[in-house]
């Protein structure tokens, strides 16, 4: 696997404000150069009472070090450790309380940097503890976070750049912890985000690798569908329900029985049904049955909000309305291929990851090049990184 290598970002502030957020509301020097997410995090840091000139992360010596998250993460981190040699990048795993559980770095220099600021197992790096940092901010926002150099609240952390991504419980979508990549500030790059996303996805897959129960089989189908789906996605069985982040905003526990009953009553061959959820939101549910040895064990359900009167359509554009060019012209499958290719995967590796044939990946890639009006994987990686930075 060829992982992205760090490059210098073009938007790291050249001067760190001496006071992150003035108590009088004044705009400190350099504040206008900072992303809104960083400014919001600085304000939270002030509200928490964190002192920018002091770094004293709490230490917990009695952490649970062999839970499901660590067991799933260790082989992934061990596998990538050798690839970190000479990159100047360290990788850390934290739990949902921002306590560091694992650390990998093959470079003595970055290890020294990490040790100097206590980025080591047992120490807690929540925003309430040390202010703005990728681990704590990603947990606070429940989404990927990058913090480059002087964007850190604590002055002691400004010599580092970090990117962090939540590791989600595949069953609930809730963050179990954080995986983070850290390097010297001058090497920070948006390309760290796709790399850390890949690590998070591999850890999430590891959480279910040993689960061969019917719920585990259904979960495997759910994860496979999630790779290719941007809209609300649910898996449902007589006893369980799993959601992606988009679906978690629509469904509640009470909807499991409703969805399961409607699935059982629907016709075969990818049945669909209009349903009013417990919240009163109307959706069209498209069911993909999941079987084990000929026995029906559950369904993966694609949800789409039904159109309101006069709105001209649902939340998802119909194929005939899709633009001819640009990112929004790509199908879900093409977007999945584009994101993995941008991470440095070969066509064969993408095929394995997305359960496709290499021929299908090649076909998708040709369509992507035409729609994005590009001719190379390097150009595609650049476009994906630009989009990642807009979404962060």
Secondary structure, 3 states (H helix, E strand, C coil): CCCCCCCCCCCCCCCCCCCCCCCCCCCCCCHHHCCHHHHHHHHHHHHHCCCCCCCCCCECCCCCCCCHHHHHHHHHHHHHHHHHCCCCCEEEEEECCCEEEEEECCCHHHHHHHHHCCCCCCEECCHHHHCCCHHHHHHHHCCCEEEEHHHCCCHHHCCEEEEEEEEECCCCCCEEEEEEEEEEHHHCCCHHHHHHHHHHHHHHHHCCCCCCCHHHHHHHHHHHHHHCCCCCEEEECCCCEEECHHHHCCCCCCHHHHHHHHHHHCCCCCCEEEEECCCCCEEEEEEEEEEECCEEEEEEEEEEECCCCCCCCCCCCCHHHCCCCCHHHCCHHHHHHHHHHHCCCCHHHHHHHHCCCHHHHHHHHHHHHHHHCCCCHHHHHHHHHHHHHHHC
